[in-house]
Amino acid sequence: MRILLSSSSYQDLLFGVEANKSSVRNAVESLTKKNVLLYLPLPAIEQALAKEPNPIKREILWNQTKNLFTELLPVRKEEIALAIRLSASADLSFEEWIEIAQAANYDLEGILTSSASFKKQNLVKVLLTQEINFNGLA
């Protein structure tokens, strides 16, 4: 199985309150034990690196992220074009539509997120971090 970790969940993992961090961390740990391949949108790591003022911590964050995720997915013009069409529905933000377009265009099985707003679409499967147990998928 191949899953995209949403940017918001990645930010929660790094900078969120402990409850959100724990939920995302437990879900990622559980899925990696089940040999699920995790992908991350490239803008998510760019935002995280921009927030970190310490260059040594930035390097550590970069290396750990590269090791955890199978691939960092750049935003291509295909995803932007699809997100523009999808964003006619105001249920999600444009950035969320970009992530859905990435998951669809890269043929990923779904998106791992802590935000229930992703459930408002049906283009890709949505796994909520709080619904994943330690034995795998809930």
N, C-alpha and C positions, 0 to 999 in steps of 0.2 A: 504494500500500500504506500502511496506517495501523497503527502499532505503538506499544504502551505500553512505556515504559522503566520497569523495576521500581524500586521505592524503594531496594532494596539496591544496585542498579547505579548509581543516581544518587548515593547516598552514597559508593560506591567512586570515582566520577568526581571528587567534591569532596574527600573526606577519606581515601580508601583508600591503600594502599601503591602504589608506582609501577607494579608489574606489573599490578595490577587497574585502575588509572587508565588505563594505556596500552591495555589490552584494550577497555575501555568506550569510550574516546576514539576508537580506531581503528574500532570497530564503528559508532559514531554518525556519524563522518565518512564512512565508506563508504556507509552507508544514506542520509545526506542528499544525497550526490552522485548517488544513484539516485532522488532525489525522493521518498523515503519520508517520510511525515509522522509525526513523533514526538509522543507525548502523555505527560504525566507526572501521576501521582496527586498531588493537591493536598497531602495529608499529607507527601509527600516533601520538598517545598519548605518547608513549615512547620517540619519537623524541622531542616532545614539552616539556616534563618534563626534558629532558636532557639539553635543551637550557636555562631553568630557573634556575638561581643560588640561588635565595631566597627560602628557604624551606617552608616558610609560603605561598608564592605565588604558589609554586608547589602544596601544599595541596589544596589550593583554586581551582586551575586549575583542579586537579584530581577530586575533589568533584563536580564541575560544569559539567565536562565532563560526569561523571557517571550519573548525573541527567538528562542531555540532551539526551543522547543516550540510546536506548533500550538495546543494548549489544555492548561490545567491542569484535570484532572478532579476535581471534588468527589466525596466519597463520599455517595451518596444512599441513601435507605432501601431501595430495590430491591436495591442491591449488598449491603447488610448482610443483608437477608433471604436472598438467594441464598448468600452466604458462610456464613451460619449453617447452611443445609442442606448445603452442600458440606463444611463442616468436620467433619461426622460422620466423614469420612476423616481420620485423624490424620497423613497423609503430609506435610501442609504446615501452616504456622502460620496463624492466623486472618487476619493482615495479608496474607499471600500469597494466601489465598482471596479477600480483598477485592479485590486487584488483578486476579485472574482474573475475578471477577464484573464488575469495571469493564470489562475488555477485552471480555467477552462482551456486556454490556448496551449498550456504546457501539458495538457492531459493528466492533471493531478486528480486524485480521487476526492479531494475536498479541502476544506479550510478548518484549521484548529484555531478557535477564538474564544475569548471570554465574553464577547459582546453578542447578546441575543438578537441584535438588529440584523445580523447576517441571515437569520432564518427567514427574513421577509422575501428572499429571492429563492428560486428553485433551479438555478443554472448549475450549481455545484452543491455537493453535500456539505453540511456544516456540522462540525463536532465542537460542542461546547466544553471548555476545559473542566468546568465543574461537574460535568456528566461522565467523565472518564474515571474509571476506578483503577486500582492497582493491578487488576487481572487483565487489563486491556480495555476494550471498548465497552461502554455501558449499554 
